[in-house]
Amino acid sequence: MARYLKSRIRIIRRLGVLPSLTVKVSQKKLSPGEHGKDMGRHKNSQYGTCLNEKQKVKFAYGVSGRQMLRYMVEAKRRTMATGYAFLQLLEMRLDTVLYTLQCFPTLPACRQCINHGHVKVNDRRVNIPSYQCKPKDVIALLPRFQKKLRGAHHLSLVNSGLGCTVVQNVNPYNLKRDLELRHIVEFYSRK
């Protein structure tokens, strides 16, 4: 994805809390921009609601519009519900798995670590943050990052915290995300 270089606080003020984007908190309650004070007065159209949900996913997971479209096409091919399959594809990305392990405070920090070659998957260096992890993949970090590893419900730690193994695919039905998946599916069904 092309990096978003503008203020991340503006995105949080517009879309709501996105803990994976930044650890900073905004002091202002209004939406950004000249018409921020008027945002509560107008009701969003159905398209506007779907677009806001898509934007939440885009910034929460750090993916581009083209990547999201590819994930949606892949999710429609799967047997489970499209929205949940879409969420599962996003959650099984390498950068999201590292963020789930709470090694780094934000998703951009995870992406930077991967891009710099500090991560190995199955004893091979991987520098692609969108790498899709599969069950039985072993993820290892450089020694200076290993002390930060913590477990998750679909990941298990191996070798006393020196790495982790993906035990199973993420069960998207158990995830507690503030996302309306039906709006995202509806947005992409128009294309």
N, C-alpha and C positions, 0 to 999 in steps of 0.2 A: 504494500500500500504506500502511496505517496505520504510522506510524513505530514501530519497536521502541525503546522508551526505557529499557529495563532494561540491565543489564550485558551487554556483548557477550562478555566473557571467560567468563561462565557458559555461553553458547552454544558457545563454542569448547571448553570443558572437557567439555561433554556430547556434542558431535557430532564433534569432531576439528578439525583445522586448516582454517580457512576464510580464506585470505589476502585475499579481497575484502571481508570484513566489517570487519576492523580490523588495524592493524599491531602492536598490542600482543601480548605473549606471556604466557601464564599461568605462574606459578612452581609452581602446585599440579598434581599429577598425577591426583588423584581427581576423580570427577564431582561437580558441585555438589549441594548439599542435604544433608539429614540422613543419607540412606542412600547417599551417594556411595561410601563404603568398601565397600559390599556390591554395587556394580554389576558387578564382575567375577565374582561367584559365581553369578549367575543367568543362564541362557541366555534370550535374547530369543525370543519367539514369532515366528512368520512375519509376523504382522500388525505386531509391534513393529519387526522389521527393516525392513519396507516403510515404516512411518511414519518411522523414523529417516532413511532415504534421502530421503523426501519433505521432511523438515525441513531436511536438508542443502541441498537445492536451493532451498528457500524462503529460507533465510538467505544462501546464497552468491550468489543473484541478486537478492535483495530484492524478491520478488514475493509477493503475497497468495495465499491458497488459491483464491479465485475466479479470479484471473488464471491460476493454474496449471491449473485445470480447463479454462478456455477454451483455453489453449495445448495441452492434451492432446487436446481435441476436434478442434482444427485439425490436430494431428499425426496423428491417426487418419485424416484425410481424404487425407493426402499419400501418395505412392506408395512412399517409402522406409520403412524399419523405423520403427515408432512412437516408440521411445525415441530414436533418432537424429534424427528429425524434431522431436521435442520439444526436444532439446538445441540443434538448429539455430535454432529459433524464439527460444530464450532467448539464444543467442549473437549474434543479429542485432538485438537491442534496442539503442537508441542509447546507453544508459548502459553496457551491456556492451562495446560497440564502443569507447567512450571509455576504459574501464578497460583494454581490450586494448592500446590505444595508449600506455598507461602515462603519461597526462597527470596523473593524480591517484592518490594512494596507495590509496584504497579506493573501493568502489562507492558508498557514501553520499555521498562527496565529488563523484563524477561526477554523481549525481542532483541534488545541490544546485546545481552549476554549470549544469546544464540547466534546472532550475526557475527560476534567476535570469535566464535568457535570454542566456547567454553563448555559445550554440551556434547555428550556422546550418547548415541542410541544404538544399542546392541554392539558396542565397542567400535563404532564408526562415528567420526565427527559429523555433526549435522549443523549446517548454518542457515537453514531455512525455517523460519518461525511457523510457517503454515504446514509443516510436515504432519501428516496424519498418524498419530500413534495407534497401535493395534494392541490387542491383548497379548501378553507375554513379552512385550518390548521392555528392555531394561534401559533405564535412563540414568546416566551418571554425569555428575558435574565435576569441575576441577576441585581439588582438595579444599581451596579456600572458601568455596561456596557450600560444601557438603554439610557443614555444621548447622546450616539453616534449614535443612530439609525437615518437613513434617508430613505425616501421612494424610490421606484422604480416603473417602469411602470406596473409591474404585482403584486406588493405588496402594501398594504395600511397600514398606521399606525393606531393603535387603542389606546384608553385610553391615549390620549395626549402624545404619544411617549413611552408608557410603553411596547409596543410589536408591532408585525405586523401580519397581516393576509394575507395569500396567496389568492389573488382575483381570479386569473386564471392561467392556465398553461402559461409558457413563449411562446410567439410567436417567433419562431426561425427565421422567415422571416424578422423580424424587428431588429434583433441583428446585431451589427456592429463588427464582429470579423474578424481578419486577418487570416482566415482559408479557405483552399480549401477543402470543404467537399467531393467533388467528388473523390479527391485523397485518402481520408481516406476510403471511401466506396470501392474504387478499391483495396486498400491494403487488406482489410478484405474479399473481394470477392475471393481472391486467396486461402483462407484457407478452 
